[in-house]
Amino acid sequence: MKPARWLFSAFIAVSLCSASSVSVATEAPEFLLKTLNPGRGIPPMVSLSMYIGEDALENTKALVLYFMSFSDPGWQQDMDFITYAMARLKKKGLRTVVILMDRGRTSKLRGAIRGIRIPVLHDHNKKVARRYGVNSAPGVFVINNDGQITFSAAGFKEDLDEFLMSAVKKTLRGENPSGGMSVNQPAPITPPPPPPPPYPPQNAISDNYSGLPRGDAEPANINEPKGRVVTPVSPPQQQQETSPLSYKPPPPTAPPPPPPPAAPRETPEEKQLKLFFPLESGNRWEYFHRPKKPGDIYEKVIIEITAGAGRDFSVQRTRLRYYTETPNKDSHKETWKLSSNGLKIQESGRYILKIPIRPGTELGPGFSGNASLRVATVSKTINWSGRRLTRCLLIASGGKSNPRRDEYVFCPGVGLVSFSQYAPNIKARRDYSLVMYRIGNKNFKSGSYMESTDASIRAKVRNAKRAIKLLAQGQKQFETRDYEKAFETFSAISEMFPSHGFMRSNYWLGMACMKVGLKKNNQSLIKRAATAFEAQIREVPDDDETAFQLGNAYLILGRQRAAKASWRNVRGKLRKTARSFIRNPRQAYDDLKPSALVEEAHEHRKKGKLDDAVELYKAILKEYPRNEESHLGLGLVYYTQNKLKASLKEFQTVLKINDENRLALNYVRLVQAKLSR
């Protein structure tokens, strides 16, 4: 089994790559490389001595160096394995460092590894890779706290992740797992068994005539007729060939082969497993994933049983990832073994289904690493293409509220209908739905089958490329306060993707509608903003910023009860502000309604038009006396004009409205210090 590739719970394919040799050194060579993801405890440069040796900054018992390249189609699965499957050993002293061997702009590489919280180093000229003898990715090294390489491997190899985890655990215990030998060295050649003795056996040969059996001077011709027979004279060679001295008995005839053993009867457990996953040659299942989060991609997974009889089945699993218009294809062959214990992948030993099929049965680790898969229920009901499938089997990991929860649904007579797995690069779960399956000679297609075809996906990828450019353009227009043009840009994105938002385009459309609607006092635009926010919440229910703005839109529309309900769903940094709005909706109204005028006053203040700014701030506060931004802006203008007492009064008013306004609190202390001199 490969590192984090084609784990059972993933149900996705692995790219095949030939292994390359790695020269194993006793001492691990030193290196010093820049990091692509500095911050949050990751230094800008990393060396071996930071983890190993007397001057080590961390208490490291074992260090894993993982050489990787984006040209490898399965690099994302390797990264997932390194980041999550080995994370539980970090408390025991394990540290992991990834070394990228790709050339290219640093910004592009940083975008690809966004969200990875382990050191990712850039070896653009492959100097460090050559020191370690790595010719092609991936290359893995385990180094103990004495700087000795205890394990190394290169290329994809069966059961590599098990070898690696075993080597890491032994290294953490202070053992030498492989004696410094590479796991990719060829096995010693064993001599072939001696050939069987020639016929006839040695104890049946005469001492005088090697061609005659012992005890017979000459073989008798039982077909010779009685009486005198004239025999023609044969040539010397012919006489020599037909001479009794050259006689050799005929070779023995092989005994007839025994009859083939009768096929073993299927046990009730095996019949139950085949009910939830029909195992016959030619059966095929196709799954489709549609992106919902920024950075996600379209993906299709195909599982096909190419051959199988009895209890062993050959399976071809293919994954098509649509990074661009041309899909990136990974393919992998493996053997599934059926027994009374369950259905498992022979190469990895991981169970797909396990007996007994009842709630609580554990299958083993899931794709997310730490959590173990177990049967959650055996009575789930789902709808698939207008059909109601009952008595379905749900296998899941972790609790229901766990964002990394993996789920797999098997239905009788159909097989795996859907599965979800956590993707760390987008910090969300990917949902794969069955769009087509073939059982025997019958094909079944869902209503979304056409959406998963290559032509449809390529068209959406083209639209996605255009939408990315429009999204960047609209955000720039929004930042420069050109809200009307931003509204037109985000509207164009929503027309391209009417069924769902693209990279939070619904949120940006709602914000642009809010700004233009408040400026023009247009209620229809505020309603459209609320509709856009609602669509974004349906796509990403835990989007706190959108929930906060949706409450603001409801408040402006006069739907105070709906606004409070939306604010109650806000978590994170905006939670305190949302709670204050729930207690005092009037404050929220005073902050939102004059927002267009407040921005205009801020522009006057920044451009140095202080008198115009003061006049506009006072006009706003006359109608909305609890507008926090206007009091703060007026206090800053008074402070610039050296009117310290007036500015102190305005800053203190801000703190009465919002006691957590740090800017106002700092200015209060500053003005009081100046007045006390």
C-alpha positions as CSV (number, residue, x, y, z in Angstrom):
1,M,0.0,0.0,0.0
2,K,1.3,3.5,-0.9
3,P,1.5,6.4,1.6
4,A,-2.1,7.7,2.1
5,R,-3.0,6.5,-1.4
6,W,-5.9,4.3,-1.9
7,L,-6.6,3.8,1.7
8,F,-9.9,2.0,1.9
9,S,-11.9,4.9,3.1
10,A,-10.7,7.2,0.3
11,F,-12.0,4.9,-2.5
12,I,-9.8,6.8,-5.0
13,A,-7.0,5.7,-7.4
14,V,-3.3,5.9,-7.0
15,S,-0.8,6.8,-9.7
16,L,1.7,4.1,-10.6
17,C,5.3,5.1,-10.8
18,S,8.5,3.1,-11.0
19,A,10.7,3.1,-8.0
20,S,14.1,4.7,-8.0
21,S,17.0,3.7,-5.8
22,V,18.1,5.8,-2.9
23,S,21.6,5.5,-1.5
24,V,21.5,5.2,2.3
25,A,24.1,7.0,4.3
26,T,25.0,6.3,7.9
27,E,25.0,10.0,8.8
28,A,22.1,12.2,7.6
29,P,23.6,15.1,5.5
30,E,23.1,18.6,6.8
31,F,20.9,21.0,4.9
32,L,19.6,24.6,5.2
33,L,16.5,25.6,3.1
34,K,13.9,28.3,3.0
35,T,10.4,27.5,4.1
36,L,7.4,28.2,1.8
37,N,4.9,28.6,4.7
38,P,6.6,30.5,7.5
39,G,4.7,31.7,10.6
40,R,2.7,30.0,13.4
41,G,5.8,28.4,14.8
42,I,7.4,27.6,11.5
43,P,10.7,29.6,11.0
44,P,11.7,31.2,7.7
45,M,14.6,28.8,7.3
46,V,15.0,25.2,8.5
47,S,18.1,23.1,8.9
48,L,18.7,19.5,10.1
49,S,20.5,20.8,13.2
50,M,17.3,22.5,14.3
51,Y,15.8,19.1,15.0
52,I,18.8,16.8,15.5
53,G,21.9,17.3,17.6
54,E,23.1,19.1,20.7
55,D,21.9,22.5,19.4
56,A,18.4,21.2,18.5
57,L,15.6,23.7,19.2
58,E,13.0,21.0,19.8
59,N,13.0,17.7,21.7
60,T,13.0,15.5,18.6
61,K,13.3,11.7,18.9
62,A,12.7,11.0,15.2
63,L,12.6,13.2,12.1
64,V,10.9,12.2,8.8
65,L,12.2,13.9,5.6
66,Y,9.7,13.6,2.8
67,F,11.0,14.6,-0.7
68,M,8.0,15.5,-2.9
69,S,7.2,17.0,-6.3
70,F,4.0,18.5,-7.7
71,S,4.7,16.6,-11.0
72,D,3.7,13.5,-9.0
73,P,-0.1,13.1,-9.6
74,G,-0.6,11.8,-6.1
75,W,1.3,14.4,-4.1
76,Q,-1.9,15.6,-2.4
77,Q,-2.6,12.2,-0.9
78,D,1.0,12.0,0.3
79,M,0.6,15.4,1.9
80,D,-2.6,14.3,3.6
81,F,-0.9,11.2,4.9
82,I,2.1,13.1,6.3
83,T,0.0,15.9,7.8
84,Y,-2.7,13.8,9.5
85,A,-1.9,10.1,9.6
86,M,1.4,10.7,11.5
87,A,0.1,13.7,13.6
88,R,-0.8,11.5,16.5
89,L,3.0,10.7,17.0
90,K,4.0,14.3,17.4
91,K,3.6,14.2,21.2
92,K,5.9,11.3,21.3
93,G,8.7,13.3,19.7
94,L,8.1,12.9,15.9
95,R,8.7,15.8,13.6
96,T,8.0,15.8,9.9
97,V,9.6,18.1,7.2
98,V,8.5,18.2,3.5
99,I,11.0,19.1,0.9
100,L,9.6,20.2,-2.5
101,M,11.9,19.6,-5.5
102,D,9.9,21.7,-8.0
103,R,11.0,24.8,-9.9
104,G,8.7,27.7,-10.3
105,R,7.5,30.9,-8.7
106,T,7.3,30.8,-4.9
107,S,3.9,32.4,-4.9
108,K,2.4,29.5,-6.9
109,L,4.0,26.9,-4.7
110,R,2.7,28.7,-1.6
111,G,-0.8,28.7,-3.0
112,A,-0.7,25.0,-3.5
113,I,0.3,24.3,0.1
114,R,-2.0,26.8,1.7
115,G,-3.3,25.5,5.0
116,I,-0.4,23.0,5.6
117,R,1.0,23.5,9.1
118,I,4.2,21.5,8.9
119,P,7.5,23.0,7.5
120,V,7.5,22.8,3.7
121,L,11.0,23.6,2.3
122,H,12.0,24.5,-1.3
123,D,14.9,22.6,-2.9
124,H,14.6,24.2,-6.4
125,N,18.0,23.1,-7.6
126,K,17.8,19.7,-6.0
127,K,21.1,20.0,-4.1
128,V,19.7,18.5,-0.9
129,A,18.0,15.8,-2.9
130,R,21.3,14.8,-4.5
131,R,23.0,14.7,-1.1
132,Y,20.4,12.2,0.0
133,G,20.5,10.3,-3.3
134,V,16.9,11.0,-4.4
135,N,16.5,11.0,-8.1
136,S,12.7,11.2,-8.3
137,A,9.8,11.7,-5.9
138,P,8.7,10.5,-3.5
139,G,11.7,9.8,-1.2
140,V,11.3,9.1,2.5
141,F,14.0,9.1,5.3
142,V,13.6,8.5,9.0
143,I,16.4,10.0,11.1
144,N,16.9,9.3,14.8
145,N,18.1,11.8,17.4
146,D,21.7,10.8,16.8
147,G,21.5,11.9,13.2
148,Q,21.5,8.3,11.8
149,I,19.3,7.3,9.0
150,T,17.3,4.3,10.2
151,F,14.9,3.9,7.2
152,S,14.8,5.1,3.6
153,A,12.6,4.4,0.6
154,A,12.1,5.8,-2.9
155,G,9.3,5.4,-5.3
156,F,6.0,3.7,-4.7
157,K,6.2,0.4,-3.0
158,E,3.6,-2.0,-1.7
159,D,2.9,-1.6,2.1
160,L,5.2,1.4,2.2
161,D,3.1,3.3,4.7
162,E,3.1,0.3,7.1
163,F,6.9,0.0,6.7
164,L,7.3,3.7,7.4
165,M,5.0,3.8,10.4
166,S,6.7,0.7,11.8
167,A,10.1,2.3,11.3
168,V,9.0,5.5,12.9
169,K,7.7,3.8,16.0
170,K,10.8,1.7,16.4
171,T,13.0,4.8,16.0
172,L,11.0,6.6,18.7
173,R,11.7,3.7,21.0
174,G,15.4,3.9,20.2
175,E,15.6,0.8,18.0
176,N,17.1,0.5,14.5
177,P,14.3,-0.8,12.3
178,S,16.3,-1.7,9.2
179,G,20.0,-1.6,10.1
180,G,20.5,1.3,7.7
181,M,19.4,-0.7,4.7
182,S,17.0,0.7,2.1
183,V,13.7,-0.9,1.9
184,N,14.0,-0.8,-1.9
185,Q,17.1,-3.0,-2.1
186,P,16.4,-6.3,-4.1
187,A,15.9,-9.4,-2.1
188,P,18.7,-12.1,-2.1
189,I,18.3,-14.6,-4.9
190,T,17.6,-18.1,-3.7
191,P,19.1,-21.0,-5.7
192,P,16.6,-23.0,-7.7
193,P,15.7,-26.6,-6.4
194,P,17.8,-29.5,-7.9
195,P,16.4,-31.0,-11.1
196,P,14.7,-34.4,-10.8
197,P,16.8,-37.6,-11.5
198,P,16.9,-38.7,-15.2
199,Y,14.9,-41.6,-16.4
200,P,15.5,-44.5,-15.9
201,P,16.7,-44.4,-12.2
202,Q,20.3,-45.1,-11.6
203,N,19.7,-48.4,-9.7
204,A,17.9,-49.8,-12.8
205,I,20.9,-49.4,-15.2
206,S,23.1,-52.4,-16.1
207,D,26.9,-52.3,-15.4
208,N,27.8,-53.3,-19.0
209,Y,25.0,-51.7,-21.1
210,S,23.8,-48.4,-19.9
211,G,20.7,-48.6,-22.1
212,L,19.4,-51.9,-20.9
213,P,17.5,-52.7,-17.7
214,R,19.4,-55.0,-15.4
215,G,18.5,-58.8,-15.9
216,D,17.6,-58.6,-19.6
217,A,20.3,-59.4,-22.2
218,E,18.1,-58.4,-25.1
219,P,14.5,-57.3,-25.4
220,A,12.3,-60.0,-26.9
221,N,10.2,-59.1,-29.9
222,I,6.8,-60.5,-29.1
223,N,5.5,-59.7,-32.6
224,E,8.1,-61.8,-34.4
225,P,6.4,-64.4,-36.7
226,K,7.2,-68.1,-36.5
227,G,9.4,-69.7,-39.3
228,R,12.1,-68.3,-41.4
229,V,12.0,-64.7,-42.2
230,V,14.3,-62.9,-44.7
231,T,15.4,-59.6,-43.3
232,P,16.9,-57.0,-45.6
233,V,20.3,-55.7,-44.7
234,S,20.2,-52.2,-43.2
235,P,22.9,-49.5,-43.6
236,P,25.4,-49.3,-40.8
237,Q,23.9,-46.2,-39.3
238,Q,20.4,-47.7,-39.4
239,Q,21.8,-50.9,-37.9
240,Q,23.4,-48.8,-35.1
241,E,20.1,-47.0,-34.4
242,T,18.1,-50.1,-34.3
243,S,20.7,-52.0,-32.3
244,P,19.6,-53.4,-28.9
245,L,22.6,-51.6,-27.4
246,S,21.0,-48.2,-28.1
247,Y,17.6,-49.1,-26.8
248,K,16.0,-46.5,-24.6
249,P,12.7,-47.2,-22.9
250,P,9.8,-44.8,-23.7
251,P,9.4,-41.9,-21.2
252,P,6.8,-42.5,-18.6
253,T,3.4,-41.1,-19.1
254,A,2.3,-38.5,-16.6
255,P,-0.6,-39.6,-14.3
256,P,-3.9,-37.9,-15.2
257,P,-4.5,-34.7,-13.3
258,P,-6.7,-34.9,-10.3
259,P,-10.2,-33.5,-10.8
260,P,-10.5,-29.8,-9.8
261,P,-11.8,-29.4,-6.3
262,A,-15.4,-28.4,-6.0
263,A,-16.0,-24.6,-5.5
264,P,-16.5,-23.9,-1.8
265,R,-20.0,-23.0,-0.8
266,E,-20.7,-19.4,0.1
267,T,-21.3,-18.8,3.7
268,P,-24.3,-16.7,4.9
269,E,-21.8,-14.0,5.9
270,E,-20.3,-13.9,2.4
271,K,-23.8,-13.7,0.8
272,Q,-24.6,-10.8,3.1
273,L,-21.4,-9.0,2.1
274,K,-22.2,-9.5,-1.6
275,L,-25.7,-8.1,-1.0
276,F,-24.2,-4.7,0.2
277,F,-21.4,-4.7,-2.5
278,P,-22.3,-6.9,-5.6
279,L,-19.0,-8.6,-6.6
280,E,-19.1,-9.8,-10.2
281,S,-16.8,-9.3,-13.1
282,G,-17.9,-6.3,-15.1
283,N,-19.7,-4.4,-12.4
284,R,-18.8,-0.7,-12.4
285,W,-19.6,2.4,-10.2
286,E,-18.9,6.0,-11.0
287,Y,-18.9,8.8,-8.4
288,F,-18.8,12.6,-8.9
289,H,-17.7,15.4,-6.7
290,R,-18.7,19.0,-7.4
291,P,-16.6,21.8,-5.7
292,K,-18.2,23.9,-3.0
293,K,-15.2,25.5,-1.3
294,P,-12.5,27.9,-2.7
295,G,-9.5,25.8,-4.0
296,D,-11.6,22.7,-4.5
297,I,-11.9,20.9,-7.9
298,Y,-14.2,18.7,-9.9
299,E,-13.4,15.0,-9.4
300,K,-14.7,11.7,-10.7
301,V,-13.9,8.3,-9.2
302,I,-14.5,5.0,-11.0
303,I,-14.5,1.5,-9.4
304,E,-14.6,-1.5,-11.7
305,I,-14.3,-5.2,-11.1
306,T,-12.2,-6.4,-14.0
307,A,-12.0,-10.1,-13.0
308,G,-13.1,-12.3,-10.2
309,A,-14.2,-15.8,-9.3
310,G,-14.8,-17.4,-5.9
311,R,-13.4,-15.2,-3.2
312,D,-10.7,-13.1,-5.0
313,F,-11.6,-10.1,-7.2
314,S,-9.3,-7.8,-9.3
315,V,-10.4,-4.2,-9.0
316,Q,-9.4,-1.2,-11.2
317,R,-9.9,2.1,-9.4
318,T,-9.5,5.4,-11.4
319,R,-9.6,9.0,-10.3
320,L,-10.0,11.9,-12.7
321,R,-9.1,15.3,-11.2
322,Y,-10.0,18.4,-13.2
323,Y,-7.3,20.9,-12.3
324,T,-7.5,22.2,-15.9
325,E,-9.5,21.3,-19.0
326,T,-7.4,18.1,-19.3
327,P,-8.1,15.8,-16.4
328,N,-5.3,14.4,-14.3
329,K,-5.8,10.6,-14.3
330,D,-4.7,8.3,-11.5
331,S,-5.2,4.5,-11.9
332,H,-4.6,1.6,-9.6
333,K,-5.1,-2.1,-9.6
334,E,-5.7,-4.2,-6.5
335,T,-7.2,-7.4,-5.2
336,W,-10.2,-7.6,-3.0
337,K,-10.6,-10.7,-0.8
338,L,-13.9,-12.0,0.4
339,S,-14.1,-14.2,3.5
340,S,-16.4,-14.9,6.4
341,N,-14.6,-12.1,8.3
342,G,-15.4,-9.4,5.8
343,L,-14.4,-7.8,2.4
344,K,-10.9,-6.3,2.5
345,I,-8.2,-5.0,0.2
346,Q,-5.5,-7.7,0.1
347,E,-2.6,-5.3,-0.5
348,S,-3.3,-3.1,2.5
349,G,-5.3,-5.4,4.7
350,R,-7.9,-2.7,5.2
351,Y,-11.6,-3.8,5.5
352,I,-14.2,-2.4,3.2
353,L,-17.0,-4.2,5.0
354,K,-16.7,-6.4,8.1
355,I,-18.8,-9.0,9.8
356,P,-21.0,-8.8,11.8
357,I,-22.9,-6.0,10.0
358,R,-24.4,-4.3,13.0
359,P,-24.0,-1.0,14.8
360,G,-20.7,-0.7,16.6
361,T,-18.6,-3.0,14.4
362,E,-15.2,-1.4,13.9
363,L,-13.5,-1.5,10.5
364,G,-10.2,0.3,11.2
365,P,-8.8,3.8,10.5
366,G,-10.4,6.2,8.1
367,F,-9.0,8.5,5.5
368,S,-8.7,11.4,8.0
369,G,-6.1,9.5,9.9
370,N,-6.9,9.2,13.6
371,A,-10.6,8.3,13.8
372,S,-11.6,4.7,13.3
373,L,-14.5,3.7,11.0
374,R,-17.4,1.9,12.5
375,V,-20.9,0.9,11.6
376,A,-23.3,3.7,12.7
377,T,-26.6,2.3,11.5
378,V,-28.1,-0.4,9.3
379,S,-31.5,1.2,8.7
380,K,-30.7,4.3,6.7
381,T,-33.0,5.4,3.9
382,I,-31.9,7.5,1.0
383,N,-33.3,8.7,-2.4
384,W,-31.3,8.0,-5.5
385,S,-32.6,9.1,-8.9
386,G,-36.2,8.9,-7.9
387,R,-35.7,5.5,-6.2
388,R,-36.1,5.0,-2.4
389,L,-33.3,2.8,-1.1
390,T,-34.0,1.3,2.3
391,R,-32.0,-0.8,4.8
392,C,-28.8,1.0,3.8
393,L,-25.6,0.7,5.8
394,L,-23.9,3.8,7.2
395,I,-20.2,3.6,8.1
396,A,-18.7,6.7,9.8
397,S,-15.8,7.9,11.8
398,G,-15.9,10.3,14.8
399,G,-18.9,12.2,16.1
400,K,-21.6,13.9,14.1
401,S,-20.2,17.4,14.9
402,N,-16.7,16.4,13.8
403,P,-15.8,18.3,10.6
404,R,-13.3,15.6,9.7
405,R,-15.9,12.9,9.9
406,D,-15.8,10.3,7.0
407,E,-19.0,8.6,5.9
408,Y,-19.8,5.7,3.6
409,V,-23.3,4.5,2.6
410,F,-23.9,1.0,1.2
411,C,-27.3,0.0,-0.1
412,P,-28.5,-3.6,-0.8
413,G,-28.2,-4.6,-4.4
414,V,-26.5,-1.3,-5.4
415,G,-23.2,-1.1,-3.5
416,L,-21.4,2.0,-2.3
417,V,-23.9,4.9,-3.0
418,S,-22.0,7.8,-1.5
419,F,-19.0,8.7,0.6
420,S,-17.5,11.8,2.2
421,Q,-14.0,12.4,3.3
422,Y,-12.1,15.4,4.9
423,A,-9.9,17.3,2.6
424,P,-7.3,19.3,4.6
425,N,-6.4,21.6,1.7
426,I,-9.9,23.2,1.7
427,K,-10.6,22.4,5.4
428,A,-13.9,20.8,4.5
429,R,-15.3,17.4,3.6
430,R,-15.6,16.3,0.0
431,D,-18.9,14.6,-0.9
432,Y,-18.9,11.9,-3.7
433,S,-22.3,10.9,-5.1
434,L,-23.0,7.9,-7.3
435,V,-24.0,9.0,-10.8
436,M,-23.9,5.7,-12.6
437,Y,-23.5,2.0,-11.9
438,R,-23.6,-1.3,-13.8
439,I,-24.7,-4.6,-12.2
440,G,-24.5,-7.5,-14.6
441,N,-25.7,-6.3,-18.0
442,K,-27.9,-3.4,-16.7
443,N,-26.8,0.2,-16.5
444,F,-28.4,2.7,-14.0
445,K,-27.9,6.4,-14.3
446,S,-28.9,9.3,-12.1
447,G,-30.2,12.7,-13.1
448,S,-26.8,14.2,-12.5
449,Y,-24.9,11.8,-14.8
450,M,-24.6,14.3,-17.6
451,E,-23.1,16.8,-15.2
452,S,-20.2,14.4,-14.5
453,T,-19.3,13.9,-18.2
454,D,-15.9,15.2,-19.3
455,A,-17.4,17.7,-21.8
456,S,-19.6,19.2,-19.1
457,I,-16.7,19.5,-16.7
458,R,-14.4,21.0,-19.2
459,A,-17.0,23.7,-20.0
460,K,-17.3,24.4,-16.2
461,V,-13.6,24.6,-15.9
462,R,-13.4,27.2,-18.6
463,N,-16.2,29.2,-16.8
464,A,-14.2,28.8,-13.6
465,K,-11.1,30.3,-15.1
466,R,-13.1,33.3,-16.3
467,A,-14.9,33.6,-12.9
468,I,-11.6,33.7,-11.0
469,K,-10.5,36.7,-13.1
470,L,-13.9,38.4,-12.6
471,L,-13.8,37.7,-8.9
472,A,-10.4,39.4,-8.4
473,Q,-11.6,42.3,-10.5
474,G,-14.8,42.7,-8.4
475,Q,-12.9,42.5,-5.1
476,K,-10.6,45.2,-6.3
477,Q,-13.5,47.4,-7.3
478,F,-15.1,46.8,-3.9
479,E,-11.9,47.8,-2.0
480,T,-11.7,51.1,-4.0
481,R,-15.4,51.7,-3.1
482,D,-16.6,51.5,-6.7
483,Y,-19.6,49.5,-5.5
484,E,-21.8,49.9,-8.6
485,K,-19.1,48.3,-10.9
486,A,-18.4,45.6,-8.3
487,F,-22.2,44.9,-8.2
488,E,-22.1,44.4,-12.0
489,T,-19.0,42.1,-11.9
490,F,-20.4,39.9,-9.1
491,S,-23.8,39.7,-10.9
492,A,-22.0,38.3,-14.0
493,I,-20.4,35.6,-11.9
494,S,-23.8,34.6,-10.4
495,E,-25.2,34.3,-14.0
496,M,-22.3,31.9,-14.9
497,F,-23.0,29.7,-11.8
498,P,-26.7,30.0,-11.2
499,S,-27.0,26.7,-9.2
500,H,-24.4,27.5,-6.6
501,G,-21.9,30.2,-5.6
502,F,-18.4,30.3,-6.9
503,M,-15.7,30.9,-4.3
504,R,-18.1,33.0,-2.0
505,S,-19.3,35.0,-5.0
506,N,-22.8,35.1,-3.4
507,Y,-21.3,36.8,-0.3
508,W,-19.5,39.5,-2.4
509,L,-22.7,40.0,-4.5
510,G,-24.7,40.5,-1.3
511,M,-22.1,43.0,0.1
512,A,-22.2,45.0,-3.2
513,C,-26.0,45.0,-3.2
514,M,-26.0,46.3,0.4
515,K,-23.6,49.1,-0.3
516,V,-25.4,50.3,-3.4
517,G,-28.9,49.8,-1.8
518,L,-27.9,51.8,1.3
519,K,-26.4,54.6,-0.8
520,K,-29.5,54.9,-3.1
521,N,-32.0,53.9,-0.3
522,N,-33.2,51.1,-2.6
523,Q,-35.1,48.3,-0.7
524,S,-35.1,46.0,-3.7
525,L,-31.3,45.9,-3.7
526,I,-31.4,45.1,0.0
527,K,-33.8,42.2,-0.7
528,R,-31.4,40.9,-3.4
529,A,-28.5,41.2,-0.9
530,A,-30.5,39.1,1.6
531,T,-31.2,36.5,-1.1
532,A,-27.5,36.3,-2.0
533,F,-26.5,35.9,1.7
534,E,-29.1,33.1,2.1
535,A,-27.7,31.3,-0.9
536,Q,-24.2,31.5,0.5
537,I,-25.4,30.1,3.9
538,R,-27.0,27.2,2.1
539,E,-23.6,26.4,0.5
540,V,-21.5,26.9,3.6
541,P,-23.7,26.8,6.8
542,D,-20.9,27.8,9.1
543,D,-19.9,31.0,7.3
544,D,-20.0,33.5,10.3
545,E,-19.4,36.6,8.2
546,T,-22.3,35.9,5.9
547,A,-24.6,35.1,8.8
548,F,-23.7,38.5,10.4
549,Q,-24.4,40.4,7.2
550,L,-27.6,38.5,6.6
551,G,-28.8,39.7,10.0
552,N,-27.9,43.3,9.0
553,A,-29.9,42.9,5.8
554,Y,-32.9,41.6,7.6
555,L,-32.8,44.5,10.1
556,I,-32.8,47.1,7.3
557,L,-35.8,45.3,5.8
558,G,-37.6,45.6,9.1
559,R,-37.4,41.8,9.9
560,Q,-36.1,42.2,13.4
561,R,-36.9,38.7,14.6
562,A,-35.2,37.1,11.5
563,A,-32.2,39.4,12.1
564,K,-31.8,38.2,15.7
565,A,-32.1,34.6,14.6
566,S,-29.3,35.1,12.1
567,W,-27.1,36.9,14.6
568,R,-27.5,34.0,17.0
569,N,-25.8,31.7,14.5
570,V,-22.6,33.9,14.4
571,R,-19.5,32.5,16.0
572,G,-15.8,33.5,16.1
573,K,-14.7,37.1,16.1
574,L,-18.0,38.7,15.2
575,R,-19.9,36.9,18.0
576,K,-19.6,39.8,20.5
577,T,-20.8,42.4,18.0
578,A,-23.7,40.1,17.0
579,R,-24.7,39.7,20.7
580,S,-24.6,43.4,21.3
581,F,-26.9,43.9,18.2
582,I,-29.3,41.3,19.6
583,R,-29.5,43.2,22.9
584,N,-29.8,46.6,21.1
585,P,-31.1,46.4,17.5
586,R,-31.3,50.2,17.4
587,Q,-27.5,50.4,17.7
588,A,-27.2,48.1,14.7
589,Y,-29.6,50.2,12.7
590,D,-27.7,53.4,13.5
591,D,-24.5,51.7,12.4
592,L,-25.9,50.3,9.1
593,K,-28.3,52.9,7.8
594,P,-25.9,55.9,7.4
595,S,-22.9,53.7,6.3
596,A,-22.7,55.3,2.8
597,L,-22.6,58.8,4.4
598,V,-20.0,57.7,7.0
599,E,-17.7,56.5,4.3
600,E,-18.0,59.8,2.5
601,A,-17.1,61.6,5.7
602,H,-14.1,59.3,6.2
603,E,-12.9,60.2,2.7
604,H,-13.1,63.9,3.5
605,R,-11.1,63.4,6.7
606,K,-8.4,61.3,4.9
607,K,-8.1,63.9,2.1
608,G,-7.6,66.7,4.6
609,K,-11.0,68.4,4.1
610,L,-11.6,68.6,7.9
611,D,-14.4,71.2,7.9
612,D,-16.4,69.2,5.4
613,A,-15.9,66.0,7.4
614,V,-17.0,67.7,10.7
615,E,-20.1,69.0,9.0
616,L,-21.1,65.6,7.6
617,Y,-20.3,63.8,10.8
618,K,-22.5,66.2,12.8
619,A,-25.3,65.8,10.2
620,I,-25.2,62.0,10.6
621,L,-25.1,62.1,14.4
622,K,-28.1,64.4,14.4
623,E,-30.3,61.7,12.8
624,Y,-28.4,58.7,14.2
625,P,-26.9,59.7,17.6
626,R,-25.5,56.3,18.4
627,N,-23.5,55.8,15.2
628,E,-20.1,54.6,16.5
629,E,-18.1,55.3,13.3
630,S,-19.2,58.9,13.2
631,H,-18.3,59.6,16.8
632,L,-14.9,58.0,16.2
633,G,-14.3,59.9,13.0
634,L,-15.3,63.2,14.7
635,G,-13.0,62.5,17.6
636,L,-10.1,61.9,15.2
637,V,-10.8,65.2,13.4
638,Y,-10.8,67.1,16.7
639,Y,-7.6,65.4,17.7
640,T,-6.0,66.5,14.4
641,Q,-7.2,70.1,15.0
642,N,-5.7,69.9,18.6
643,K,-9.2,70.2,20.2
644,L,-8.3,67.7,22.9
645,K,-11.3,68.2,25.2
646,A,-13.8,67.8,22.3
647,S,-11.9,64.8,21.0
648,L,-11.9,63.2,24.5
649,K,-15.6,63.6,24.7
650,E,-16.2,61.9,21.4
651,F,-13.9,59.0,22.2
652,Q,-15.6,58.4,25.6
653,T,-18.9,58.4,23.8
654,V,-17.6,55.6,21.5
655,L,-16.6,53.6,24.5
656,K,-20.1,54.0,26.0
657,I,-21.5,52.5,22.7
658,N,-18.8,49.8,22.4
659,D,-16.4,49.3,25.3
660,E,-14.2,47.0,23.2
661,N,-13.2,49.6,20.6
662,R,-9.4,49.5,21.1
663,L,-8.7,52.5,18.9
664,A,-11.0,54.8,21.0
665,L,-9.5,53.3,24.2
666,N,-6.0,54.1,23.1
667,Y,-6.9,57.7,22.1
668,V,-8.6,58.3,25.4
669,R,-5.4,57.4,27.2
670,L,-3.3,59.5,24.9
671,V,-5.5,62.6,25.2
672,Q,-5.7,62.3,29.0
673,A,-2.0,62.1,29.2
674,K,-1.6,65.3,27.1
675,L,-4.2,67.1,29.2
676,S,-2.5,66.2,32.4
677,R,0.8,67.8,31.4
